[in-house]
Amino acid sequence: MKLRINEQGLAEGVRYVPSPNCDDRPAGCAVELIVIHSISLPPGKFGGPEIEALFMNRLDPGAHPYFAALGELRVSAHFLVRRDGELVQFVPCTKRAWHAGASSFKGRPRCNDYSIGIELEGTDRTAFAPGQYQTLAALTLALNACYPIRDMAGHSDVAPGRKTDPGPLFDWKRYLAMLDIKRPGRNPAVVEKAKGARRPALPRGMYKVQTKSTAARRRVKNVGR
Ligand SMILES: [Zn+2]
C-alpha cells in the first residue's frame, strides 16, 4: 500500500468526507506530530456510520444513550482507519482538525495546532486489526514524506489522566517496526523512533514487575559498566 498526500493536504485516492469541524492552523505552524486515537460508536460497535456522522455533526443524540452524552461536541480527525483497513479522510492535513482537545506534547501545548489526528476504529480493550496497522504505517510514511514530522504519540500521551486511547492494546512496537526506514528522505527523528522499535520494549501502559531476583541479577550485570 502506497499513499501520497497532495498539495491540498488530501490523500490521493482516499475517500474524503469534508468535516466542518476544522479551521486554519496558526500562521507558520508546521505539521510536526501524529496523534493516534481510537474510537467506536457506540463503544465496541464497529462498522456503522456513527463515527462519520459524529464528525459531520449528524449524529442522532436519541439513537443511543451514549450519543446523548456527546451532546453538542464539535470534533473531527484528519483520518479514520476502519477495522478492515479502509482509510477515510475528514480534514485536509493543511487544516487544523479538532481531535486532541486540551493537550500538550513535550511541554508544547495545543497539539491540534501542529498535529495530524488519526482515529483507529477500536476500543481500549480490543486488539487492532492487521490491516489497520498496514494502513496506519502507509499513512505515516506518506505524511512523513511531505511534513516535518518529529514524533508520533497516543492521545493518552498528550492528554494524560483525561484520555486513555488508543489504549494498552495498541502495539507501538509493531507499528514502528512497520515503518520502512530504508527509503531515503525520511525525517531522522522518525527513523530513530522506528529503529528504537527493534529493541525489546513493553507496550505503553504496561509495566514489568521486577522481582527481587531480576533486580539482583541486573545489579550484578551492571557492575563494572
Ligand atoms: Zn482520542
Residues whose N, C-alpha, C, O or C-beta is under 5 A from the ligand:
A	BS01	ZN	H37 S38 H99 H155 D165
